Amino acid sequence: MRVDAFDFDLPDDRIALRPAHPRDSARLLVVREDGAREHHIIRELPQLLRRGDVLVVNDTKVIPARLHGRRLGRDEQSQGAKIEVTLHKRTAPNTFRALVRPAKRLKPGDRILLGASLSGGITMREGAEIEIAFDVHGAALDAAIAVEGETPLPPYIAGKRKPDAQDIADYQTVYADEPGSVAAPTAGLHFTPELLGRLEEAGIARAHVTLHVGAGTFLPMNVDDTNDHRMHAESAELSPDTAERLNAVRAAGGRIVAVGTTALRTLESAADETGRVHPFRGDTALFITPGYRFKCVDVLLTNFHLPRSTLFMLVCAFSGTETMKAAYAEAIGQSYRFYSYGDGSLLFRAAS
């Protein structure tokens, strides 16, 4: 289907540059199964779900994956070009895949210096993507990245202001535990310890999956037809214990509530055609567009996404394209805040 079918106009002032404080004071647009819409705030979530439901959150942790440096000279007289690197997938204890700008300045065999101390060699380049074999590995590499890197804010924020110390806390969920993401699972940014406690008191359980969000999430769709788009694979894991818990919830009549599109894609990658969830560990490149039959996710909590993006296509698949276009138009008209630091939507899956 055509990518421009998922386009819409968004005023620039609707893009949030900072999150709501406190986190659970963000607004929440609820879209029911029949397309009916309601306006709430995030802290009302316990009243919008029901006892026996389970929230499935992505416990990935954002690493300071954006680094600045230079290519080391190819001869003694050469200083080397300046570059910006965004790490997006670890492939070995000392090796990362990364996006680089400007890519044309690098080729396999080049050596680079990132920050003051982090060096390595380029082993592969395909377009704007490279693979870097660093000179240190494991915990030492993690420590060096923590020192030299910065929070990789999305382009629509980073283009308007520089990352700062506040982003280190703001761009991380309160339950982040597994380092490896280049971007936050942003629906989870709305939760506070107090809200999580109130959800538990209301009989709404919580389960964890992990999907390490890659830099592909920042890339635009440069094709005219969705059939021509290639999703970047991302590492995901759903444990045997979590699979057993989720299947028990569904058997008891409870609903699976995915917190964010990353949790949803992990769950749908792990489920079979009957809706049963299985343990999963590996890469997923699941691309969900209208016509997809959802297997196990009943409710989705997510932020407002970019026009023409794979994420807007996913919510259109979940709730219906015309329903979501109308919901987004209402959100824009009601001055909801969009994207990573913006407000949320709670979508109840449209009847198939």
N, C-alpha and C positions, 0 to 999 in steps of 0.2 A: 504494500500500500504506500501511497505517497506521503513523504515526510511532511510536506507543507499542509497536510490535513490536520496536523497537530500544532499549528502555529497560532499565536494570539499576541495581541499588543499589551505590553506591560509598561506602565509609566516608570521612569527611572527612580522616582522617589519612593516606590513601593519596595525597593530592594533594601533589606535590613543590613546595616553595617555593624550593629551590636545586638546581642540578644536581649530579651526582656529580663528584667531583674525585679523580683526573684524569677527563676526560670519558669515556674509553674503559673506565672501570671500572664503568660502568652495567650493569645486568643485561639479559639478552636472552632473551626467550621465542621459541623457534623452533617454527613450526607447519608441518609437512610437507604435501605434496600430499594425503595420505590423512587429514589431521587429527591425526596423531601429534605429540606435543609434547615438546620437550627444553628444558633450562635451561642457559644459557651466559652469558657476558659479552661485551660489545661487542668487546673486543680479540681475541676468538677468531674474528672475522668472516673473516679470510683462510682459516681451515680449514673454514669452513662454505660457502664458495663454491668455484669451481673455475677453473683456468687457462682463459683465453679468455672469461670473463664480462666485462661492462663495467658499472661503477657509473655511474649518471646522477644527477648532483647539481644542485641549484638554487643558482646562484651569486648570487642576489639579496642585497642588503644592507639591513638594517633601518635606517630613518632615525628620528631622535628625533621621532616624528610626533604625540605628544600635547602639546598646548599649553593653557595656562590664560590667560584674559584676561577681557575684558568688552566688551559692546556699547557703543560710544560713544553719548553722549547724543543723543537726537533733537531736543533743544533746549538752550539754554544752561544751563538750570537742572537738566537731567537728568544723573545720574551714569552711568547705564547698568548693565544686569544683568551679573552674573558668568557666564561660560560656560567649558565645557571642549570643546576641539575635537580630534578625531583625524583627521588627514589620511589618505586612503586611496588616492587615484588622481590622478596629475598629468594634466591635460587640455591644458595649454599651458605655455609657459615661466613664466608668472606666475599660473597658475590651478590650483587643486586642488579635487577633490571631497572632502568630509569629513563625518564624523558629529559632531553637536553635542549637548551637553546643557546646559541644557534647551532643546530646539528651539523651544518655543513663544515664546521671548523674542526670536526673530529673524524677520525677513522680508526679502524682496528690497529692496535699496536701503539697508539698514542698513550701517553701518561698524563694524568691530571692531578692537580692539587686543589682540594676543596677546603676553604677556610685556611687556617694557619698550619694544619698538621695532618690532614687526612688525604693520603695519596693512594693511587691505584692505576691500573692499566685498563684500557678499553679492549675487550675481547670480541665485541660484536657491535655492528650498527645497522639498523634497518629503518630508514627514514629518520624520524625524530627520536627513535628508541635506541638505547645503547645498553650494553651489559658491562658492568665494572667489576673487576677483580681487585679488591682492596688489599693493602699490604698487611692489614691486621684482620682478625676474624673473631667471631663469637662475641663474648662480653666486652672485649677491648674495642671491637668495632662499634658496638652499641654505645659505649661510653663516648667514643670520638664523635659519633653522629649527634649525640645529645649536646656536646660542647659546640660543635661547628654548625649545626643545623638550626632552622627556624620553623615555626608553625606554618604549614603549607596552606594558607587560606585560599579559598577558591578565587579565580581571576576576577569575578564580579565584585569581590570585596577588596582583594589585594590591589586592584587597579585604582582604587579610590583612597586607600590608606595603607600604611605599612603595618605588618603584624607587630604587636607589642606584648608586654608582660601579661596584660589582662587576657589575651587570647590563649595563653598557655592553659589557663583554667577554664575559660569560656568554651574553648573548642575541644572539650573532652567530656564524655558522659561521666556521671558520678559512679557508675559501675564498671568503667573501663578497667580491663585487667590483662588483656593479651596484646602486647605491643606488635604493631605490624601495619597499621593503616596510614595512608597518605591523606585521608579525609575522614572526618567524623561521620558516624551514622547519625545524621542530624536530628531525626525524630527523637532520639534518646536524650538530646540536649535539654529537653523540657523537664526532665525529672529531677526532683529534689529528694533527699532522704526522707523528708516529711511526707511527701506524696507517695513514695514507695511504701512507707509504713501504713498510710491510710488505705492503700490498695490491698495490702495484706490483711488489714483488719476487716475489710469488706469481703473477704473470702476470694480474692482474685490472686492467683498464684503467679509466680515468676519463674521462667526458665531461660537459660542462656545458650546461645549459639555463638559461633565466631565466624565472621567473614571479614577478611582484611581488604579494605577498600583500596583499589588501585587508582593510579593517576588517570586512567581511562575515563573515570567519572567526570573529569574536567574537560574532556575533549568534545568538540562539537560534532554533530553528524554531518559529514561532508558528502552525503549521497542524496539522491532524489527519491529513492525507493528503499523502504525498510529491508527488502530482501538483499540489498547490497551492503548492508551495515554489518561489520564484524565487531562483536563485543570482545573486550579484553577479559581474559580469564582471571578469576580472583580465587584465592585460597579460602576454603570454608571448612568448618567442622561442626558436626552435631553428634554428641556422644550417645552411646547406647542407653545410658540412664535417662537422658533427656528424651530420646525417642520413646522409651517405655512410658515416661510420665505423660507425654503429649497424647499418645494413643489411649491412655487411661482416661484423660480428660475428655477426649472425644467420645469414648465409649459411655461415659457418664452423662453425656448431653452438654458438656461445656464447649466453649468456643476457643479456637486458637486466634489470638490477637497478635499480629506481627507488629512490632515497634520498628517501623522503617522498612524501606524497600530492600535493604540488605538482608534483614532477618527473613523477609518474605521470600526472597530468591533462594536463600539457604534452605528454608523449609520446603519449598516447591521442588528444589533439586533433590531433596532427601525422600520425598513422598512417592509412593507408587500410584497407579491409576485408580486404586480403590480408596485412596486417601490415607492409607497407613504410612506412618513416618518410620523410616529406617535410619540407622546410624549412617553418617556420611563423613568422609574425610577426603578431600581432594579439591580439584579446581572446578569452578562452575562458570560457564559463560552463557547462562540462561538469559535469553532476550524475550521479554514478554510484550506482546502487542495484542490489540483487540482480536478476539477469536480464540485466545488461549483459554483452556479449561482449567480452572484452579482446582487443585487436588485436596488441599487441607487447610488453607488459611481462610478464616471467616470474616475477620475484621482487620483493617489496616490503619495504623496511626502513622501519618507521614506529613512532611512539610509541603510547601507549595513549590513546584518545580519549574525549570526553564521551559520556554516554548521550544518545540521541535526536539525535545530531549527524549532519551529512552525512558526516563522516569515518568514523564508526563504520559507517554504511551502506556506504561505499566498501569497507572491509575485509571486511564481510560479503559483498559482491558478489565480492570477490577470492578468499576462502577458504571461503565458505559461512556462512550465518547461524548455524546451530546449532554449527558448528565454532568460530566466533569467540565466541559466547556462552559456550561451555565453556572456551575459552582465557582469556577475561576473568575468568570465575569462578575459574579456577585461579590467575591472576595476582593477583587480590584476596586469595585464600586464602594465597598465598605471599608476601604483603606487597610485591609490586612497586609501584614508584612511578609515578604516573599524570601525564599531560598534558605540557605543554611542557618542563618541567625533569625529567621522569621517565625511566623505563627504556624500552627498546625491544623491538620484536618483529620477527622476520624471517619473512615469510610466503612460502611457495612456492605459486604459484597452483594452486588445485584444478582437476583435470581437468574439462573441460567435456563 
